[in-house]
């Protein structure tokens, strides 16, 4: 039993407490070099979020000195060193304000204003972020208290991710999007607080000497305050985690519905938009398939079979059946043309040869479409959008398709008359 306890005893390999404390106190300061490093790290992280580069964001996390005052606050709470707690809190506030100012200024002058996936990932924190912050903080403070530091600290900097939420909050301020600002600031607060709590736990476990001896009433007040803050931060994160799980389950059912009712029947989905909150809605558009009102109503009724009650199905399509000149048709064809232009091929030479071989048609646009087959699979189809007084007959359509397959070395060709 003693051998087993020896394996898990944190006293083994521990650095002298005085050296650890001295190192912690020195790293809480944000003056001179540390402040410059922080500002540069913020710019690097902002650029990474702006261009959606994971590698750049990771680099910013590694050079960021933000962990210093957070760990200092945890040590201060564990040893009742109220002067260190005040200093750490002050320096963390300075670092936070400087980071927000720098990131806000960057996003104000940046020409790229779109919210990329790396940025959006920092706007909706949940209980899993709490777990990452707490256990990442545990690893970090254990490493700090070791005589041989090893290599966990860089990993902790990446896992706990203090810098990206601050930059995202700056983006929210720059864009006037206060939902992003508050969500990112909440994630930053979670990370700071639970890293501090993890530090407090290890400091208490390793019996660091108390700087001030406080009475039991004061100790109880500190514990109660910490407990209240934990509850205040946990409750919203649990709710957001519930919403995230609900959304994932909903989207999995939607994927099953689309696969079963459309893609398995050879119907190409060119547009899919799913909304869960505040009301559930599925918006779809198809390359060539048109649905009558009765077919749409039938599909709407089938949603209950896929555990999608109270979900509205919207199918965007050109309304040839009801009204050939309707706005829906124009809007649909414009959306197809716009999508093709996004993925356009080198079509200038192809169109010149086509004008000689098939003078009866006027090509408008050509590009690649992803044929949605379900959650994890798709196939690519090359689509030609053309103008003509009437649809191509079967013979000419087959010739044009065969020629394009040979010319472009593409297996799947789709012809659409505008």
N, C-alpha and C positions, 0 to 999 in steps of 0.2 A: 504493500500500500504506500509506504514511504517513497519507494522508487517511482511509483506512478505520480505521486504528488510532486516529486522532483522534476518530472518531465514537464509539468504544466505550471511550475512555480515561476512567477515573473521576477522573483528576487534574483534568480540565476542570470548572470550576465548583465546585471544592472549597473549603470554608470553612477558615480558619486553624485548624490543629490545636490550638493552645492554647485557642482559643475553644470548639471542640468538646469538648475534654476537660473544660474548666471547666463547661460545660453538663451533661455526663454526670455529673460528680461531684455537682453540685447536685441532680440528679434522683434520685440513689440514696437520699436521706434520707427516712425515714418518721417525721417528727415534726410536731407542730402541724397545719397545714392539710392536708398530704398524708395524714395518718392519718385525719382526719375525712372527707376526700373518699373515701378507700378504704372506710371503714365505710359511708358513704352509698351508694357504688356497689355494694357487696355487697348491701345491702338492696334496692336497685332491681333488681339481677340476680336475686335470690331471688324477688321478687314476679313478675318476668317469667317465670321458670321455673315458678312455682307456678300462674300463670294462663295459661301457654302463649302468651305474647305475644312474638313475635319482635322487634317494634319496641322494646319496653321493654328486652329483653336487649341489643339493639344499642346503645341509649342508655347502658346500664351499661358496656359495653365501651369506649365513647368517653370516658367520664369517669374510667375507672379509671387510677390512676397506677402499676400493677404493672410496666409495661415498664421503668421507670427502673432499679431494681437489677439486672434481668436484663441489660440493655444494659451497665450498669456492670461486671458480672462479665465480660462478653465483652471489653470494653476492657481490663480489668485483666489478663486472661489474655494478651491480645495484646501488651501492653506490659510484662508481668512486674511489674505494680504490685501486690504482694501485700497492701499495706495497703488499697488500694481493693477488692481481691478479698474481703478479710475483712469490710470495711464493707458491701459489696454483699450478700454472703452473709448477714450478720447482719440487714440490713434486709429482705431477701427472706424470711427465716425469720419475722421479726416480722409482716410483711404477710400471710404465709400463715396463721400461727396466728390473727391477728386476724380474718381472713376466715372461717376455719373456725368460730371461736367465734360470730361474728355470724350467719352463715348457719345454723348449727345451732340457735341460739336462735330465729331467725325460724321455721324449720320446726317447731320444738317447739310454738310458740304458734299457728301458722297453723291455721285450721280445715280447710283443704284439704290432704289427705294423699296424694291420688292422684299417681302418677308420670306426668306429661304427656309428650308426644312430644319436646318441646324438652329436657326433662330426660333422658329415656332416650337421646337422641342423644349424650350426653356420658359414657355408661357403657361404651362398647365402642370404644376407640380402635384404630386400625390404621395401616398404613404410609402411607396417604394423609394422615393427621394429621401424620405426620413431615414429609412433603413440604410441607404447608401451613405448618408452623412454620418450617422451614428457609428456604424461599423468601420467605415473609412477613417473616422476620427480616432477610433480605438486603435487601429493599426498605426496611425500616424504618431500618437502619443506614446505607444509602446516602443516604437522605433526611436523616438527622441530620448527615451529613458535608458536605451541600451548603450553599453560601452562600445560595441561594434554596431554602427548604425545600419549597415546592410543597404539594401536597395528598395525598401517599401515606400519611402517618402515620396519619390517621384510618382509612384502609382497612386498614392493617396491624393496628391495634387490633381491628378487626372480624374480620379473617381469622384471626388467631392465637388469639383467644378465650381469654384467660387467666381471666377472671372466671367464666364459666358452669361450667367444670369444678370450680372451688373451691366454688361454691354447691351443685353436685350432690353433692360429697363431704360437705358439711354436711348435705344432705338424707339421705344414706346413714347418717350418724352419728345424726341425729335419729330416723330410722325403725328403726335397728338393722339396716339392710341393708348388710352389709359388702362384698358384691359390688359394689354401686353405689359405695360409698366408695372401694374399691381401684381400680375401673375409672376413676372420675373423677380420682382422685389420680394415676393413671398417665398420663392424658391431660394433666393439668396439668404433670407432670414432663417429658413429651415436649416440650410447648410451651416451657417455661422453658429446657430444655437446648439444644434445637436453635435457638432464637432466640439464645442465648448463643454457640453454635458459629458461626452465620452472622455474628454480630458479630466474633468472633475472626478469621474468614477475611478479612473486609473490612479490619479493622485491620491485619492482616499485609500484605494486598495494597497498602494505601496507605502502608505504611512509617511508621507512627506511632513516635515516638521511645521507646526502651525506658527505663523508670524504673530498673530493676535489670538489670545485666548478669550473666546466669547462665551457667554453663559448659555445654558441650555435653551432659554427662551429665544435668544437671538438665533441660535442654530436651527431651532424649529421654524422660526420665521423665514430663514433662508431656504430651508427645505420646502416649506409651503409655497413660497414664491416660485421656486423652480418647478414644482409640481403643477402649479396653475399655468405657468407658461408652456409646459409640455402639453397639457390638455388643450390649451388655446391653439397651439400649432398643429396638434394631431387631428383634431376634429375636422377642419376643412380638408386636410390631406386625405383622410379616410373617405370623405364624401367624393372628392375628385377621383380617387381610385375606383370607387363604385361606378361613377359615371364612365370612366375609361373602360372598365370591364363590360359594362352594359353596351357601350358603343361598339366594342370589338365583336361581341356576340351578335349584335344587330347586323353589322357589316358581313359577318360570316354567313348569316341567313340570307342576306341580299345576294351574295355571291352564288349561293346554292340555287336561289330562285332564278337568277339570270342564266346560270349554266343549264339548268333543267329546261326552262321555258323558251330560251332563245338560242344560245350558242350550240347546244347539243342538236338543235334542229337546223343548224346551218345559217342562222341569221347573225349578221355582223354588227356588233355594238361599237359605234364610233364615238359615243359620248356617254359617260356615266357620272352622275353626281348624286351622292347620298348624303342626306341631312338627318341627323338624329334629334337634335335639339334646336329650337323649342318644340317643333312638331316633326314627326317622322315623314320623310319624303324620298322617293326614288325617281330620279330624272334620267331618262334614257333617250338616245337617238340612234337610228339605224342607217346603214349605208344605202340600201335599196328597198328594204321591206316597208310596206305601208300597212297600217292597221285601221280597220273600220271602228266605229264607235262601239259596236257590239263586242268586238275582239278586245278592245281596251277595257270595257266593263267586265268581261270574263276574266281577264288577267288581274284586274283589281280584286275581284272576288277570290281568286286563288291565293292571294297574299296570306290569308288566314291559315292556309294549309302549311305554309312555311314559317309559321309562328311570327308573322309580321302584321298583327292586328293594328288598326288605327294608323296604317301607313298609306300615304297617298302616292299613287303611281302616275307619273307624268311622262308621256311619250311625245317627244318633239319630232315632227315629221312634216313633209310637204303635203298639203291637204288636197291632193288631186281628186280624190273621191268626192269631197264636199265642194271644193271651190278652187279650181286650177290657178286662179290669179291671186290667191289669198296672200296675206302678209306672212303667214306661217311658212309657205313654200319658199318665198324669197329669203326669209331669214334662215331657213334650213340650208338652202343652197349656198348662201353666203358663208355660213358657218363651216360647211364642207370645204368650200374653196379656201377659206382662211386657214383651216387645218392642213390642207394639202400644201399651201404655200410655206407653212412652217417646216414641213418635211420635204420640200421640193428637191427633185433630182436635178442633175445638169441637163435641163430640158431644151435648151436653145437649139442644139444640133439635132436632137430627136424631132423637134417640131418642124425644122426645115425639111428634113427627109420625109416627114409625114405629109407635108403640104404637097410634095411631088407624087407620093404613092397613093394618098387618100385625099384628093383635092376637095371632096364633097363635105369634109368636116373641118371645123375650126377648133383647134385645141385651146383650152383656157388655162388649165393648170394640171400638173402631174406630181404625185408624191407618194410616199409610203404611209400606209395606215397599219396600226397594230390591230389585229383581229383578236378580240378578247375572248379567251376560252375558259375562263374561270379564275380562281385565285392565283395560281402559280404558272399559268401557261398562256401563250398567245402565238399567233403566226402573223407574218407581215404580208400585206397585200399592196401591190402597186396600183394606184387608182388614177385613171385618166378622166378628167372632167372636160367635156367638149360641147361645142354648139353645133346644131344642125337643124334643118327645118323639120326633119322627121328622124325617128330612131333608125340606126343602121339595120339593114336586113341581116339575116342569120349568116349568110355567106361572107359579107364584108366584115361583120363583127368578128367572125372566126379568123379571117385573114389578119385583121388588125391586131387581135389578141396574140396570134401566133408570131406576128412580126415583132411585137413588143417583147414577148417572152425571149425571142432570139436576140433582139437588140440590147435589151437591158439585163439579160441573163437572170430573169426573175420568173419564178414558177407561177405565182398567183397574180393574175391581172384582172382588174375590174373596170368596166367602161360605164360612165354615167353621163347622160345627156343633160345639159343645163337648160 
